[in-house]
């Protein structure tokens, strides 16, 4: 097992004339844009958002990467990997599910949002669009006893997946929030909230136990570019963890590469495809900071094929458990109507067989008699012809 302890650190500015700076400032944005051309930086938060607000989104994080998670075999034989791929286009019946942007608010729960996002996508894909069940990040946060300690210190990377396969996860909707606020979200407390097994929607009449949907398997994808691509092409989006630096919060568009700034924490996202932009290969990923973040409205591109910020090192995925489809039971009236007919048919079958055999015998005897009679008539006629 490997424990990754990621502490928030102040940014260090090599070659920068500004010795002191404020977080989320135009000075820092300009510095990023002047020192690289792969991506553009910008500010997508309210003017009154302070550094403390953003740091609260990523406090000290303890992310446990469990090495004993099974690594899935990677078979690339006869597999053609295209230059670009988008899961929304590959499975259009699930495009609205795959492209749904979440907002984790002020809760350090990216691992719960990205994992349940992948689970939701894959269940939709496996059911060919018939099941659009939105797995609840809150269920993992509050009801999985050993997945996390709440919103402050993050969570254990693979335990949400294990919880999915062993205990199941209920459904959950989106919160009415799309940007970082100066106030802590009422839905996410610093301490771990109790597990509530009742729905706040009075019209949803399915119990907590009945609402559970399960996974049948989960695994780690081999840390190689083509293996990750093969997994996405075959089964859908995957969860990936990477090193989150301060400059990433400014991402506007383009292909992100680490430029400058301190390490904030580890961050978990959902990868849904890949492509090439201006000669730069990238992964297309979904963040959990709402649709107001970045010019791509919650999506971002990060350099592919070089394990940028560790994005290709720890990738998880799983297979949903599809419920077996059963035919609707017959009503009692239908059963009563059909039962006499079935009984009569069953009881008359032997007698019908006897009647058919008897009829066959009669026909055969009659045919023989007619044949004999014909032969006798021919003999009589020949006799009289000989006499004459």
C-alpha positions as CSV (number, residue, x, y, z in Angstrom):
1,X,0.0,0.0,0.0
2,X,1.1,3.5,-0.7
3,X,0.0,6.6,1.3
4,X,0.1,9.9,-0.5
5,X,0.2,12.9,1.9
6,X,-0.4,16.1,0.0
7,X,-0.2,19.3,1.9
8,X,-1.1,22.7,0.6
9,X,2.0,24.8,-0.2
10,X,2.6,28.3,-1.2
11,X,3.6,28.8,-4.8
12,X,7.3,29.3,-5.6
13,X,8.0,31.7,-8.5
14,X,11.3,31.0,-10.3
15,X,12.2,33.8,-12.7
16,X,9.4,35.9,-11.3
17,X,9.9,39.5,-10.3
18,X,6.9,39.5,-8.0
19,X,8.1,38.4,-4.6
20,X,4.7,38.6,-2.9
21,X,1.4,37.9,-4.6
22,X,-2.2,37.3,-3.9
23,X,-3.9,34.1,-5.0
24,X,-6.3,34.3,-7.9
25,X,-4.8,37.5,-9.3
26,X,-4.3,38.9,-12.8
27,X,-0.5,39.0,-12.2
28,X,-0.3,35.2,-11.7
29,X,-2.6,34.7,-14.8
30,X,-0.4,36.9,-17.0
31,X,2.7,35.1,-15.8
32,X,1.2,31.7,-16.8
33,X,0.2,32.9,-20.3
34,X,3.5,34.5,-21.0
35,X,5.6,31.5,-20.1
36,X,3.9,28.8,-22.2
37,X,1.6,28.5,-25.2
38,X,-0.1,25.1,-24.7
39,X,-3.0,26.4,-22.7
40,X,-4.5,29.7,-21.6
41,X,-5.2,30.8,-18.0
42,X,-8.1,32.9,-16.8
43,X,-10.2,33.6,-13.7
44,X,-13.6,31.9,-13.4
45,X,-14.5,32.7,-9.8
46,X,-16.3,35.6,-8.2
47,X,-14.3,38.7,-7.5
48,X,-14.8,38.4,-3.7
49,X,-13.4,34.8,-3.6
50,X,-10.3,34.8,-1.5
51,X,-7.4,32.4,-1.4
52,X,-8.9,30.9,1.7
53,X,-12.1,30.0,-0.2
54,X,-10.2,28.1,-2.8
55,X,-7.8,26.5,-0.4
56,X,-10.8,25.2,1.5
57,X,-11.8,23.3,-1.6
58,X,-8.5,21.4,-1.4
59,X,-7.3,21.2,2.2
60,X,-4.8,18.7,3.5
61,X,-5.6,15.5,1.7
62,X,-4.8,12.0,2.6
63,X,-5.4,9.8,-0.4
64,X,-4.6,6.1,0.0
65,X,-3.8,4.4,-3.2
66,X,-4.4,0.7,-2.6
67,X,-1.8,-1.3,-4.5
68,X,-3.6,-4.6,-4.1
69,X,-6.5,-3.6,-6.4
70,X,-6.3,-6.0,-9.3
71,X,-4.6,-4.7,-12.4
72,X,-6.7,-5.6,-15.4
73,X,-4.9,-7.4,-18.3
74,X,-4.4,-5.2,-21.3
75,X,-5.0,-6.8,-24.7
76,X,-4.1,-4.5,-27.6
77,X,-4.1,-7.2,-30.3
78,X,-5.9,-6.2,-33.5
79,X,-7.1,-3.0,-31.7
80,X,-7.2,0.2,-33.8
81,X,-7.0,3.2,-31.6
82,X,-8.2,6.4,-33.4
83,X,-6.5,9.8,-33.1
84,X,-9.5,11.1,-31.3
85,X,-12.3,9.7,-29.2
86,X,-15.3,11.1,-27.3
87,X,-17.4,8.8,-25.2
88,X,-20.4,11.1,-25.7
89,X,-20.2,10.5,-29.4
90,X,-19.5,6.8,-29.2
91,X,-22.6,6.3,-27.0
92,X,-25.0,9.1,-28.0
93,X,-27.8,7.5,-26.0
94,X,-25.7,8.3,-22.8
95,X,-24.3,11.6,-23.9
96,X,-26.4,13.6,-21.4
97,X,-25.2,11.4,-18.6
98,X,-21.5,11.3,-19.6
99,X,-21.4,15.1,-20.1
100,X,-23.2,16.0,-16.8
101,X,-21.0,18.4,-14.9
102,X,-21.0,18.1,-11.1
103,X,-20.0,20.6,-8.4
104,X,-18.4,19.4,-5.3
105,X,-18.8,22.8,-3.6
106,X,-16.6,23.3,-0.6
107,X,-16.3,19.6,0.1
108,X,-13.0,17.8,-0.6
109,X,-14.8,15.0,-2.3
110,X,-13.5,14.8,-5.8
111,X,-12.9,11.1,-5.4
112,X,-16.5,10.5,-4.6
113,X,-17.8,12.6,-7.5
114,X,-15.4,11.1,-10.1
115,X,-16.0,7.5,-9.1
116,X,-19.8,7.8,-9.0
117,X,-19.7,9.6,-12.3
118,X,-17.9,6.7,-13.9
119,X,-20.3,4.3,-12.3
120,X,-23.3,6.2,-13.7
121,X,-21.8,6.4,-17.2
122,X,-20.9,2.7,-17.3
123,X,-24.3,1.5,-16.1
124,X,-26.0,3.6,-18.8
125,X,-23.6,2.3,-21.5
126,X,-24.0,-1.3,-20.4
127,X,-27.8,-1.0,-20.5
128,X,-27.6,0.6,-23.9
129,X,-29.2,3.8,-22.5
130,X,-32.1,2.1,-20.7
131,X,-30.8,2.8,-17.2
132,X,-29.9,6.4,-16.4
133,X,-29.3,6.0,-12.7
134,X,-27.3,8.8,-11.1
135,X,-25.2,7.3,-8.3
136,X,-25.0,9.5,-5.2
137,X,-21.6,10.8,-4.0
138,X,-23.3,11.7,-0.7
139,X,-24.0,8.0,-0.1
140,X,-20.3,7.1,-0.3
141,X,-19.3,10.1,1.8
142,X,-21.7,9.5,4.7
143,X,-22.6,5.8,4.5
144,X,-19.4,4.1,3.7
145,X,-17.8,3.8,7.1
146,X,-14.1,3.4,6.0
147,X,-14.2,5.4,2.8
148,X,-13.5,8.8,4.3
149,X,-13.7,11.0,7.4
150,X,-15.8,13.6,5.8
151,X,-15.1,16.7,3.6
152,X,-11.8,17.8,5.2
153,X,-9.2,15.2,4.5
154,X,-10.4,13.6,1.3
155,X,-11.0,9.9,1.0
156,X,-9.5,6.5,0.3
157,X,-9.2,6.1,-3.4
158,X,-10.4,2.6,-4.1
159,X,-12.8,2.0,-1.2
160,X,-15.7,3.8,-2.9
161,X,-15.5,1.2,-5.7
162,X,-15.4,-1.6,-3.2
163,X,-18.4,-0.2,-1.5
164,X,-20.2,-0.1,-4.8
165,X,-19.6,-3.9,-5.4
166,X,-20.3,-5.0,-1.8
167,X,-23.0,-2.7,-0.4
168,X,-24.4,-0.8,-3.5
169,X,-25.0,2.9,-3.9
170,X,-28.3,4.8,-4.0
171,X,-29.4,7.5,-6.4
172,X,-28.8,11.2,-5.9
173,X,-29.6,14.5,-7.7
174,X,-27.6,17.6,-8.3
175,X,-27.3,20.4,-5.8
176,X,-28.4,23.9,-6.9
177,X,-24.8,25.3,-6.8
178,X,-22.4,26.1,-9.6
179,X,-19.6,28.2,-8.2
180,X,-17.3,28.6,-5.2
181,X,-19.0,30.5,-2.4
182,X,-17.7,32.5,0.5
183,X,-19.9,30.4,2.8
184,X,-19.5,26.7,3.4
185,X,-22.1,24.6,1.6
186,X,-24.9,23.5,3.9
187,X,-24.8,20.1,2.3
188,X,-21.1,19.3,3.2
189,X,-19.9,19.7,6.7
190,X,-16.3,19.6,7.9
191,X,-17.2,16.6,10.1
192,X,-18.6,13.5,8.7
193,X,-22.4,13.7,8.4
194,X,-24.6,10.8,9.6
195,X,-25.8,8.2,7.1
196,X,-29.4,9.2,6.3
197,X,-31.4,6.3,4.8
198,X,-34.5,8.3,3.8
199,X,-35.1,10.4,0.7
200,X,-35.9,14.1,1.0
201,X,-38.2,13.8,-2.1
202,X,-41.6,12.7,-0.8
203,X,-42.6,11.5,-4.2
204,X,-39.8,9.0,-4.4
205,X,-41.3,5.9,-2.9
206,X,-38.4,3.5,-3.2
207,X,-36.7,2.5,0.0
208,X,-33.0,3.0,0.7
209,X,-32.3,-0.7,0.4
210,X,-34.4,-1.1,-2.8
211,X,-32.7,1.9,-4.4
212,X,-29.2,0.3,-4.1
213,X,-27.5,-0.4,-7.4
214,X,-24.3,-2.5,-7.5
215,X,-21.1,-3.1,-9.4
216,X,-20.0,-6.6,-10.3
217,X,-16.2,-5.8,-10.5
218,X,-13.7,-3.0,-10.2
219,X,-10.0,-2.9,-11.1
220,X,-7.0,-0.7,-11.9
221,X,-6.2,0.0,-15.5
222,X,-2.6,-0.7,-16.5
223,X,-0.7,2.6,-16.4
224,X,0.0,2.9,-20.1
225,X,-1.6,5.3,-22.6
226,X,-2.9,2.7,-25.0
227,X,-4.3,0.5,-22.2
228,X,-6.2,3.4,-20.9
229,X,-7.5,4.2,-24.4
230,X,-8.5,0.6,-24.9
231,X,-10.4,0.5,-21.6
232,X,-12.3,3.7,-22.5
233,X,-13.1,2.5,-26.0
234,X,-14.4,-0.9,-24.7
235,X,-16.3,0.1,-21.5
236,X,-16.6,3.8,-21.1
237,X,-15.0,6.6,-19.0
238,X,-12.5,6.0,-16.2
239,X,-11.4,7.6,-13.0
240,X,-7.9,9.1,-12.8
241,X,-5.9,10.8,-10.1
242,X,-3.3,13.5,-10.7
243,X,-1.1,16.0,-8.8
244,X,-3.1,19.3,-8.6
245,X,-1.0,22.4,-8.7
246,X,-2.1,26.0,-8.2
247,X,-1.9,26.9,-11.8
248,X,-4.6,24.3,-12.7
249,X,-7.3,26.4,-11.0
250,X,-6.8,29.1,-13.6
251,X,-7.3,26.7,-16.6
252,X,-9.3,28.3,-19.4
253,X,-8.7,26.2,-22.5
254,X,-6.0,24.5,-24.4
255,X,-3.9,21.4,-23.4
256,X,-2.9,21.8,-19.7
257,X,0.7,21.2,-18.7
258,X,2.1,22.1,-15.3
259,X,3.7,25.5,-15.5
260,X,4.1,27.1,-12.1
261,X,2.7,27.0,-8.6
262,X,2.7,24.9,-5.5
263,X,1.3,21.4,-5.0
264,X,-2.2,21.7,-3.6
265,X,-3.3,18.1,-3.3
266,X,-4.2,15.1,-5.3
267,X,-7.3,15.5,-7.5
268,X,-9.6,12.9,-9.0
269,X,-11.4,13.4,-12.3
270,X,-13.2,11.4,-15.0
271,X,-11.5,10.8,-18.4
272,X,-14.0,10.5,-21.3
273,X,-11.8,10.6,-24.4
274,X,-8.7,12.0,-26.1
275,X,-7.6,14.0,-29.1
276,X,-4.9,16.2,-30.5
277,X,-4.9,20.0,-30.5
278,X,-2.3,22.1,-32.3
279,X,0.0,19.1,-32.3
280,X,-0.5,18.4,-28.6
281,X,-2.0,15.0,-27.7
282,X,-4.5,15.3,-24.8
283,X,-6.9,13.5,-22.5
284,X,-10.4,14.9,-22.4
285,X,-11.5,15.0,-18.8
286,X,-14.5,16.1,-16.6
287,X,-13.8,18.1,-13.5
288,X,-16.2,18.5,-10.5
289,X,-16.0,22.3,-10.0
290,X,-19.2,23.1,-11.8
291,X,-20.0,24.2,-15.4
292,X,-18.8,27.8,-14.7
293,X,-15.2,26.7,-14.4
294,X,-13.1,27.1,-17.6
295,X,-14.1,28.0,-21.1
296,X,-15.0,24.4,-21.8
297,X,-17.7,24.6,-19.1
298,X,-16.4,22.0,-16.7
299,X,-14.3,20.0,-19.1
300,X,-10.5,20.3,-19.5
301,X,-7.7,18.9,-21.6
302,X,-4.4,17.6,-20.1
303,X,-1.3,16.4,-22.0
304,X,-1.5,12.8,-22.9
305,X,1.2,10.1,-23.3
306,X,3.8,11.5,-20.8
307,X,2.0,10.9,-17.5
308,X,1.5,14.6,-17.0
309,X,1.2,15.2,-13.3
310,X,0.7,11.5,-12.8
311,X,-2.6,11.4,-14.7
312,X,-1.8,7.9,-16.2
313,X,-0.4,6.3,-13.1
314,X,-3.5,5.5,-11.1
315,X,-6.7,4.8,-13.2
316,X,-9.7,2.9,-11.8
317,X,-12.8,1.5,-13.5
318,X,-15.4,-1.1,-13.0
319,X,-18.3,-3.1,-14.4
320,X,-21.9,-2.4,-13.3
321,X,-24.2,-5.2,-12.3
322,X,-27.2,-5.2,-14.6
323,X,-30.5,-6.5,-13.0
324,X,-31.9,-9.5,-14.8
325,X,-35.0,-8.7,-16.8
326,X,-38.1,-10.8,-16.0
327,X,-41.4,-11.0,-17.7
328,X,-44.3,-9.4,-15.9
329,X,-46.4,-12.1,-13.9
330,X,-49.8,-13.0,-15.3
331,X,-52.8,-11.6,-13.5
332,X,-55.0,-14.1,-11.7
333,X,-57.9,-13.4,-14.2
334,X,-55.6,-14.4,-17.1
335,X,-54.4,-17.5,-15.3
336,X,-58.0,-18.6,-14.6
337,X,-59.1,-18.0,-18.2
338,X,-56.2,-19.9,-19.7
339,X,-56.1,-22.8,-17.1
340,X,-59.2,-24.7,-18.3
341,X,-58.1,-24.5,-21.9
342,X,-54.6,-25.8,-21.0
343,X,-56.1,-28.6,-18.9
344,X,-58.5,-29.7,-21.7
345,X,-55.8,-29.8,-24.3
346,X,-53.6,-31.8,-22.0
347,X,-56.3,-34.3,-21.1
348,X,-57.5,-34.8,-24.7
349,X,-54.1,-35.4,-26.2
350,X,-54.0,-39.2,-25.8
351,X,-57.6,-39.7,-27.1
352,X,-56.8,-37.5,-30.1
353,X,-53.8,-39.7,-30.9
354,X,-56.0,-42.9,-30.7
355,X,-58.6,-41.4,-33.0
356,X,-56.0,-40.4,-35.6
357,X,-54.5,-44.0,-35.5
358,X,-57.9,-45.5,-35.9
359,X,-58.8,-43.3,-38.8
360,X,-55.6,-44.3,-40.5
361,X,-56.3,-48.0,-40.1
362,X,-59.8,-47.6,-41.6
363,X,-58.5,-45.7,-44.6
364,X,-55.8,-48.4,-45.2
365,X,-58.3,-51.3,-45.0
366,X,-60.7,-49.5,-47.3
367,X,-58.0,-49.0,-49.8
368,X,-57.0,-52.6,-49.7
369,X,-60.6,-53.7,-50.2
370,X,-61.0,-51.5,-53.2
371,X,-57.8,-52.8,-54.7
372,X,-58.9,-56.5,-54.2
373,X,-62.4,-55.8,-55.6
374,X,-60.8,-54.2,-58.7
375,X,-58.6,-57.2,-59.3
376,X,-61.6,-59.6,-59.0
377,X,-63.6,-57.6,-61.5
378,X,-60.7,-57.8,-64.0
379,X,-60.5,-61.6,-63.6
380,X,-64.2,-62.0,-64.3
381,X,-64.0,-59.9,-67.5
382,X,-61.0,-61.8,-68.8
383,X,-62.9,-65.1,-68.2
384,X,-65.8,-64.1,-70.3
385,X,-63.5,-62.8,-73.1
386,X,-61.8,-66.2,-73.2
387,X,-65.2,-68.0,-73.5
388,X,-66.4,-65.9,-76.4
